[in-house]
Structures are given as C-alpha cells and as structure tokens.
Amino acid sequence: LLVFGIFQAVLQHVLALQSDVSLISRAVADDQAAASRCLATSQAISGVVGLFLNQVGGKLSDSLGRKLFFLVGPLANILGSMAVLRRSTSVATLMVVRILKSCFITFSGTVMCQAALADLDMPRQEGALINTRIQAAVGVAVIAGPYIESLILKVSKGDARSPFKAIIAFSLVQLVTNGLFLPETLVKKKRADIASFFESLSSLNPFNFLKIYRGENSLLKKLLTIQTFQYCVDGKVTSDLFQMWSKNNLQWNPANARDFVAFWGAAVTAGGAFVHPYLLRRLSTYAYSSLGNISVWIGLTMHGLMEKGLFMWGGVPFLVPGVNGGSAHAIKALSVDIAAEEGYGNGEFAAWANNMRALAQSIDIVFLGMWYAWCKERGLYQGSTWFLAGFIGAGIPQLLMSNLRRSELERSK
C-alpha cells in the first residue's frame, strides 16, 4: 500500500507536467527567460517552506502516528487544482499552487513513507530493496502520466487546464484509499508524548538537521552529505530544465516531450524493478554507489552535448544504474541504521534528511534555472546547464566518497 501510494502521488505530479509549464509560459507572455525564472523561484520557495513543514510534521507524526499525514498530500492536490481551474492566467496563483503541491506531496509521500518504512524495523538490505520497488512505482507513474495528459489534452482540444480536473479525480481516489486501507505503522507504545512536541515548537528550527553535524558520528555526517547531493539528480530537479530545453532548444512538440518522459520513466522502472535490486545484492556499498554516480554523470552530460534529440535519447540508458536518485539507495539504508543507533527518532531523522534534500534540491533548481536564463539572455550555450546538473548530483558525491574508507561502508547488512 505504501508503494501504491507513492505511485498515486507521482502520477498526480506528472499528470500536468507540460500543462503546468504551458500555463506559466502563457501567463508571462511566452517570455522564455521569465518562465525559467518563475519555475526556478517557485521550486526554491517550496524548498524553504518544506523545511518547516517536514520538521513540524515529522515530529508530530512521531506523536500522533503516520496515517493521518498520508491524507495531506491528496487533499492539497485537490485544493490546488481547484485554484488553477479558477485562476489559470494568474502567475501568482500558478506559482503558489506549485509551491504548496510540491511541499505537501513531498511531506505526505516521501517523508511519511520513509518514516513508515523505518517503523517496520527491517534489515538494511531489505529496506534498500523496498526502496527499489518504490523507484519502480515512480517509473510506472512517470510512463503513464504523460500519455494520460496527452489523451486529456487531445479530448479537451488543447485546454491546459483539463489535466488538473483529472488530478482532482485521482487525488480523491488516493484520499479514500489511504483513509480506508492504509494501516498505521507506528504503534501507540512507540509514540512520543504529545507534550514533547509542543515543547519543541518553542525552539522550532528548520535547520535542526545541523544537529547531526554537531554530533560525534563523523560517518553519519559524511553519508548524509553524500546522499543529499545524490538526490540532486532526482527527476524533480531536472524536470523544469528538460521542459525548457526540449521546447526552446530542441524544438520538440508535445508528443516528442511526452514520449521522452515516458522513456525516462521506463528507465526508472527498469532501474527500480530489476537493475538496482540486482546490483544491491551483488555489489558493495561503495561499488554500487560509484557505479550509479558515474553512470548518471555520463548520462546527464550527454543530454547537453549538442542541441539534438539523439543526445537526449542516447543519454537515458546511461542513467539506469543511478536514475532518479537511485544511486543513493545503499548509502541511505546505511545512514538510517546509523541514525537509529545514535538515538534519533525515525520520523525526526526522515524529516531532517528530507529537509537537507529539499534545501539542496531547491538551491540546485534555482541555480540551474538562473544559469539557463543567464545563458539564454547572453547568447551562450544553454546545454552547459546539463553539465552542471551532472557534476552537482553525481560528480560531487563521487569525489566525497573518495575520502571514505571502504571499511566504513561495508558494515553488516
């Protein structure tokens, strides 16, 4: 049910990928640089808002349980989509909806899912393998979403608001499914006292994840830093870049973009369902992570080599060993184990890790969006944005891993 919930959340997110960008582009009179800045700015703000939401929600779920908070994401989707239908020409409305949807989907999906999985107290390798199933579900959703969006646009004669009506319907299904069938993973005897939650509000600090860096466990600090950079190749980071690159530089029509997103989704599915589990069982933590980093670095660099579709399509197979943050599976599972040994609550640590992830991704998205706009305005090659994306999300973590001893990574599974 957790995996199915992730599938539903991602499907709702990708169901309006092209429509979302189209509405914003129209709202800014098709100014490409302005559209790029709007997309980047909304993602940056969502990262900052998410810092507070993830911390407060994560700690509150340690007291009240997880199930209630799985309902937040679909509810936010419903309200946000209704707002878009009412004010689709307002830049402010479109940006606010993007911000809130991103924050609540991340919290209700990623943060709560990871906290719920940690509640199950599984062996590290089993936890990593379940993460690959989640990755596969993400891939299936990414494949299905663009084709459903394309069909909706065809039926509605190109009305970019129509996919948001479908999002409302899918969100209602998820809301009912989570409410009726999703079990509670945090038993009452393991819950924190609600009084401790209210006490913590007086010292609310979205940067509480820095406690880890003030701690004595140097390995946990290094692992958390590495996995944070690895998640900077997550699809949400490069999604807006792809939409701008495919439309403005490759001159792709909506059908071309749809087919590519589905192809990328197939790579995510193949990685999560087959490649990542196979590699996790047979490779060491260092070897698995290195293979993922290097492969993603090559694939993203290929995307930007030339303004030709061949390099976009050709780069995808290289991404598979580490696609969509899959390169972080082994290190993430190890960091969760170490955090538990250090006495951090599962919900709290999941929120901290996601705060770091959200902050890093937001900075990366803004940097890539602003770099693309800067190159566009000055007549420079915008493909260099892909080079930067590969270096940040794959090159930097690989360089950081070179400072780790192999023995630190190869703990008992």
C-alpha positions as CSV (number, residue, x, y, z in Angstrom):
1,L,0.0,0.0,0.0
2,L,2.9,2.4,0.7
3,V,4.3,1.7,-2.8
4,F,0.9,2.2,-4.4
5,G,0.6,5.4,-2.5
6,I,3.9,6.7,-3.9
7,F,2.6,5.6,-7.4
8,Q,-0.5,7.7,-7.0
9,A,1.3,10.7,-5.7
10,V,3.9,10.7,-8.5
11,L,1.1,10.1,-11.1
12,Q,-0.7,13.2,-9.9
13,H,2.6,15.2,-10.1
14,V,3.4,14.2,-13.7
15,L,-0.1,14.4,-15.0
16,A,0.2,18.1,-15.7
17,L,4.0,18.4,-16.4
18,Q,3.6,20.1,-19.8
19,S,0.3,21.8,-19.0
20,D,1.8,23.4,-15.9
21,V,4.7,24.9,-17.9
22,S,2.4,25.9,-20.7
23,L,0.1,27.8,-18.3
24,I,3.1,29.7,-16.7
25,S,4.6,30.5,-20.2
26,R,1.3,31.9,-21.3
27,A,0.9,33.9,-18.1
28,V,4.3,35.6,-18.8
29,A,3.5,36.2,-22.5
30,D,5.9,33.4,-23.6
31,D,9.0,35.1,-22.3
32,Q,11.4,32.1,-22.1
33,A,13.8,33.6,-19.6
34,A,10.9,34.9,-17.4
35,A,9.3,31.4,-17.5
36,S,12.5,29.8,-16.5
37,R,12.9,32.1,-13.5
38,C,9.3,31.6,-12.4
39,L,9.7,27.8,-12.4
40,A,13.0,28.0,-10.5
41,T,11.7,30.5,-8.0
42,S,8.6,28.5,-7.2
43,Q,10.7,25.4,-6.6
44,A,13.1,27.4,-4.4
45,I,10.3,28.7,-2.2
46,S,8.8,25.3,-1.9
47,G,12.1,24.1,-0.6
48,V,12.2,26.7,2.2
49,V,8.5,26.1,3.1
50,G,9.2,22.4,3.1
51,L,12.0,22.9,5.7
52,F,9.4,23.9,8.3
53,L,6.7,21.5,7.2
54,N,8.9,18.5,7.2
55,Q,10.3,19.2,10.6
56,V,7.0,20.0,12.3
57,G,5.1,17.3,10.5
58,G,7.8,14.7,11.1
59,K,7.9,15.3,14.9
60,L,4.1,15.5,15.1
61,S,3.8,12.1,13.3
62,D,6.1,10.6,16.0
63,S,3.3,11.5,18.5
64,L,0.1,11.0,16.5
65,G,1.1,8.3,14.1
66,R,1.7,8.3,10.3
67,K,-1.7,7.5,8.8
68,L,-3.3,11.0,9.3
69,F,-0.4,12.7,7.5
70,F,-0.7,10.4,4.4
71,L,-4.0,12.2,3.7
72,V,-2.4,15.7,3.5
73,G,-0.9,15.3,0.0
74,P,-4.0,14.3,-1.9
75,L,-6.0,17.0,-0.1
76,A,-3.5,19.6,-1.1
77,N,-3.7,18.4,-4.7
78,I,-7.4,18.7,-4.8
79,L,-7.4,22.3,-3.4
80,G,-4.5,23.4,-5.6
81,S,-6.1,22.0,-8.8
82,M,-9.3,23.8,-8.0
83,A,-7.4,27.1,-7.6
84,V,-5.8,26.5,-11.0
85,L,-9.1,25.9,-12.7
86,R,-10.5,29.2,-11.3
87,R,-7.4,31.4,-11.9
88,S,-5.3,29.8,-14.7
89,T,-4.0,33.2,-16.0
90,S,-2.6,34.4,-12.7
91,V,1.2,33.9,-12.3
92,A,0.8,34.3,-8.6
93,T,-1.8,31.6,-8.3
94,L,0.1,29.2,-10.5
95,M,3.3,29.7,-8.5
96,V,1.5,29.3,-5.1
97,V,-0.1,26.1,-6.2
98,R,3.2,24.7,-7.5
99,I,4.8,25.6,-4.1
100,L,2.1,24.0,-1.9
101,K,1.6,20.9,-4.1
102,S,5.4,20.3,-4.1
103,C,5.6,20.8,-0.3
104,F,2.7,18.6,0.7
105,I,3.3,15.9,-1.8
106,T,6.9,15.6,-0.6
107,F,5.9,15.5,3.0
108,S,2.9,13.2,2.6
109,G,4.7,10.9,0.2
110,T,8.5,10.9,0.8
111,V,8.8,11.9,4.4
112,M,5.9,9.8,5.7
113,C,6.7,6.9,3.5
114,Q,10.3,6.7,4.8
115,A,9.2,7.2,8.4
116,A,6.6,4.4,8.0
117,L,9.2,2.0,6.4
118,A,11.6,2.8,9.3
119,D,8.8,1.9,11.7
120,L,8.8,-1.6,10.3
121,D,12.3,-2.2,11.6
122,M,13.6,-4.3,8.6
123,P,17.1,-5.4,7.9
124,R,19.1,-2.8,6.0
125,Q,19.3,-4.7,2.7
126,E,15.5,-5.4,2.8
127,G,14.9,-1.8,3.3
128,A,17.1,-0.8,0.4
129,L,15.3,-3.4,-1.8
130,I,11.9,-1.9,-0.9
131,N,13.2,1.5,-1.9
132,T,13.9,0.0,-5.3
133,R,10.2,-1.1,-5.5
134,I,9.2,2.4,-4.8
135,Q,11.6,3.5,-7.6
136,A,9.8,1.1,-9.9
137,A,6.4,2.5,-8.9
138,V,7.7,6.0,-9.6
139,G,8.8,4.9,-13.1
140,V,5.5,3.3,-13.9
141,A,3.7,6.6,-12.9
142,V,6.1,8.6,-15.0
143,I,5.4,6.4,-18.0
144,A,1.6,6.6,-17.6
145,G,1.3,10.2,-16.6
146,P,2.4,11.9,-19.9
147,Y,0.2,9.7,-22.0
148,I,-2.8,10.3,-19.8
149,E,-2.1,14.0,-20.0
150,S,-1.7,13.8,-23.8
151,L,-5.0,12.0,-24.1
152,I,-6.8,14.5,-21.9
153,L,-5.3,17.4,-23.9
154,K,-6.5,15.8,-27.1
155,V,-10.0,15.3,-25.9
156,S,-10.2,18.8,-24.5
157,K,-8.7,20.3,-27.7
158,G,-5.5,21.5,-26.0
159,D,-7.0,23.1,-22.9
160,A,-4.1,23.1,-20.5
161,R,-6.5,23.3,-17.5
162,S,-8.1,19.9,-18.2
163,P,-5.3,17.7,-16.7
164,F,-6.0,19.5,-13.4
165,K,-9.5,18.1,-13.4
166,A,-8.0,14.6,-13.7
167,I,-5.7,15.4,-10.8
168,I,-8.7,16.1,-8.6
169,A,-10.2,12.7,-9.5
170,F,-7.0,10.8,-8.9
171,S,-6.4,12.7,-5.6
172,L,-9.9,11.7,-4.4
173,V,-9.1,8.1,-5.1
174,Q,-5.9,8.3,-3.2
175,L,-7.6,10.1,-0.3
176,V,-10.2,7.4,0.0
177,T,-7.6,4.6,-0.4
178,N,-5.3,6.0,2.3
179,G,-8.1,6.7,4.6
180,L,-9.7,3.2,4.4
181,F,-7.0,0.7,3.7
182,L,-3.6,2.1,4.8
183,P,-2.6,0.6,8.1
184,E,-0.9,2.6,10.9
185,T,2.8,1.6,11.2
186,L,3.7,3.4,14.4
187,V,2.1,1.5,17.3
188,K,0.9,3.6,20.3
189,K,3.5,2.3,22.7
190,K,6.3,3.6,20.5
191,R,4.8,7.1,20.0
192,A,6.4,10.1,21.6
193,D,4.5,12.1,24.2
194,I,2.4,14.9,22.5
195,A,3.6,17.3,25.2
196,S,7.2,16.9,24.0
197,F,6.0,18.0,20.5
198,F,4.5,21.2,21.8
199,E,7.6,21.9,23.9
200,S,9.7,21.5,20.7
201,L,7.7,24.2,18.9
202,S,9.2,26.9,21.2
203,S,12.6,26.0,19.7
204,L,11.4,25.3,16.2
205,N,14.4,25.4,13.8
206,P,14.1,24.1,10.2
207,F,17.9,23.7,10.3
208,N,17.8,21.2,13.2
209,F,19.4,18.7,10.8
210,L,22.6,20.5,11.7
211,K,22.5,18.7,15.0
212,I,23.9,15.7,13.1
213,Y,26.9,17.8,12.0
214,R,27.4,18.9,15.6
215,G,27.3,15.2,16.7
216,E,30.3,12.9,17.1
217,N,29.5,10.4,14.5
218,S,31.6,11.5,11.5
219,L,30.4,8.7,9.3
220,L,26.8,9.7,9.6
221,K,27.7,13.3,8.6
222,K,29.6,12.1,5.5
223,L,26.8,9.7,4.4
224,L,24.1,12.3,4.8
225,T,26.0,14.8,2.8
226,I,26.7,12.4,0.0
227,Q,23.1,11.1,-0.3
228,T,21.9,14.7,-0.3
229,F,24.0,15.5,-3.3
230,Q,23.0,12.2,-5.0
231,Y,19.3,13.3,-4.7
232,C,20.1,16.4,-6.8
233,V,19.7,14.2,-9.9
234,D,16.1,13.5,-8.8
235,G,13.6,13.9,-11.7
236,K,12.0,17.0,-10.0
237,V,15.4,18.8,-10.1
238,T,15.9,18.4,-13.9
239,S,12.2,18.4,-14.9
240,D,11.8,22.1,-15.5
241,L,15.2,22.2,-17.2
242,F,14.0,19.4,-19.5
243,Q,10.8,21.2,-20.3
244,M,12.6,24.4,-21.3
245,W,15.4,22.6,-23.2
246,S,13.0,20.4,-25.2
247,K,10.7,23.3,-26.1
248,N,13.2,26.1,-26.7
249,N,16.4,24.3,-27.9
250,L,15.3,21.0,-29.4
251,Q,12.0,22.4,-30.8
252,W,10.2,19.3,-29.7
253,N,6.4,19.2,-30.0
254,P,4.3,17.9,-27.0
255,A,4.2,14.4,-28.4
256,N,8.1,14.3,-28.6
257,A,8.3,15.5,-25.0
258,R,5.7,13.0,-23.8
259,D,7.5,10.1,-25.4
260,F,10.8,11.1,-23.9
261,V,9.3,11.4,-20.4
262,A,7.8,8.0,-20.8
263,F,11.1,6.6,-22.0
264,W,12.8,8.1,-19.0
265,G,10.1,6.6,-16.8
266,A,10.8,3.2,-18.4
267,A,14.4,3.7,-17.3
268,V,13.3,4.5,-13.7
269,T,11.1,1.4,-13.8
270,A,13.8,-0.8,-15.1
271,G,16.2,0.5,-12.5
272,G,13.9,0.1,-9.6
273,A,12.4,-3.2,-10.6
274,F,15.5,-5.1,-11.9
275,V,18.8,-3.3,-12.1
276,H,19.0,-1.7,-8.7
277,P,17.9,-4.9,-6.7
278,Y,20.4,-7.0,-8.8
279,L,23.3,-4.6,-8.1
280,L,22.4,-4.1,-4.4
281,R,22.6,-7.9,-3.8
282,R,25.9,-8.3,-5.6
283,L,27.9,-5.1,-5.1
284,S,29.4,-3.5,-2.1
285,T,28.0,-0.2,-0.9
286,Y,31.0,1.6,-2.4
287,A,30.8,-0.2,-5.7
288,Y,27.0,0.3,-6.1
289,S,27.2,4.0,-5.2
290,S,30.2,4.6,-7.5
291,L,28.6,2.9,-10.5
292,G,25.4,4.9,-10.0
293,N,27.3,8.2,-9.7
294,I,29.5,7.7,-12.7
295,S,26.6,6.4,-14.9
296,V,24.4,9.4,-14.1
297,W,27.3,11.8,-14.6
298,I,27.8,10.5,-18.1
299,G,24.1,10.4,-19.0
300,L,23.3,14.0,-17.9
301,T,26.5,15.3,-19.6
302,M,25.3,13.6,-22.9
303,H,22.0,15.4,-22.7
304,G,23.8,18.7,-23.1
305,L,26.5,17.9,-25.6
306,M,24.5,19.1,-28.6
307,E,21.1,20.6,-29.3
308,K,20.0,17.3,-30.9
309,G,17.4,14.9,-29.7
310,L,19.7,12.0,-30.3
311,F,21.9,13.0,-27.4
312,M,18.8,13.3,-25.1
313,W,17.6,9.8,-26.0
314,G,21.1,8.3,-26.0
315,G,21.9,9.6,-22.5
316,V,19.0,7.8,-20.9
317,P,20.4,4.2,-20.9
318,F,23.5,5.5,-19.0
319,L,21.2,6.9,-16.3
320,V,19.7,3.5,-15.3
321,P,22.2,2.3,-12.6
322,G,21.6,5.5,-10.6
323,V,18.5,7.1,-12.2
324,N,16.2,9.4,-10.2
325,G,18.4,9.3,-7.1
326,G,18.7,5.5,-7.2
327,S,22.5,5.8,-6.7
328,A,21.7,6.8,-3.0
329,H,19.9,3.5,-2.1
330,A,22.8,1.8,-0.4
331,I,24.1,4.8,1.4
332,K,20.7,5.9,2.5
333,A,19.9,2.5,4.1
334,L,23.2,2.6,5.9
335,S,22.6,6.1,7.2
336,V,19.2,5.1,8.6
337,D,20.8,2.3,10.5
338,I,23.4,4.5,12.0
339,A,20.9,7.3,12.9
340,A,18.8,4.7,14.8
341,E,21.9,3.6,16.7
342,E,22.5,7.3,17.6
343,G,19.0,7.5,19.1
344,Y,17.3,9.7,16.5
345,G,13.5,9.1,16.0
346,N,12.6,7.6,12.7
347,G,10.1,10.4,11.8
348,E,12.5,13.0,13.0
349,F,15.5,11.7,11.1
350,A,13.4,11.2,8.0
351,A,12.3,14.8,8.2
352,W,15.9,16.1,8.8
353,A,17.2,14.1,5.8
354,N,14.4,15.4,3.7
355,N,14.9,18.9,4.8
356,M,18.5,18.6,3.7
357,R,17.4,17.0,0.5
358,A,14.7,19.7,-0.1
359,L,17.1,22.6,0.6
360,A,19.9,21.2,-1.6
361,Q,17.4,20.4,-4.4
362,S,15.9,23.9,-4.2
363,I,19.2,25.6,-4.4
364,D,20.2,23.4,-7.3
365,I,16.9,24.0,-9.2
366,V,17.3,27.8,-8.8
367,F,21.0,27.6,-9.8
368,L,20.2,25.6,-12.9
369,G,17.2,27.8,-13.8
370,M,19.1,31.0,-13.4
371,W,22.1,29.6,-15.3
372,Y,19.9,28.6,-18.2
373,A,18.2,32.1,-18.2
374,W,21.6,33.8,-18.0
375,C,23.0,31.8,-20.9
376,K,19.8,32.5,-22.9
377,E,20.0,36.2,-22.4
378,R,23.7,36.4,-23.3
379,G,23.6,34.1,-26.3
380,L,25.7,31.4,-24.5
381,Y,25.2,27.7,-24.9
382,Q,22.4,26.6,-22.6
383,G,23.4,22.9,-22.8
384,S,26.1,23.7,-20.2
385,T,23.3,23.6,-17.7
386,W,23.2,19.8,-18.1
387,F,26.9,19.7,-17.5
388,L,26.4,21.5,-14.2
389,A,23.5,19.2,-13.3
390,G,25.6,16.1,-13.7
391,F,28.6,17.5,-11.8
392,I,26.4,18.6,-8.8
393,G,24.4,15.4,-8.5
394,A,26.9,12.8,-9.5
395,G,30.4,14.3,-9.7
396,I,30.5,15.9,-6.2
397,P,29.2,12.8,-4.3
398,Q,31.7,10.6,-6.1
399,L,34.5,13.0,-5.1
400,L,33.2,13.0,-1.5
401,M,33.1,9.2,-1.5
402,S,36.8,9.1,-2.3
403,N,37.5,10.4,1.2
404,L,35.8,7.4,2.8
405,R,37.5,4.2,3.9
406,R,35.9,1.2,2.3
407,S,35.6,-0.5,5.8
408,E,33.3,2.4,6.9
409,L,30.8,1.5,4.3
410,E,30.8,-2.3,4.5
411,R,29.0,-2.8,7.7
412,S,26.8,-5.8,8.4
413,K,23.6,-5.9,6.4
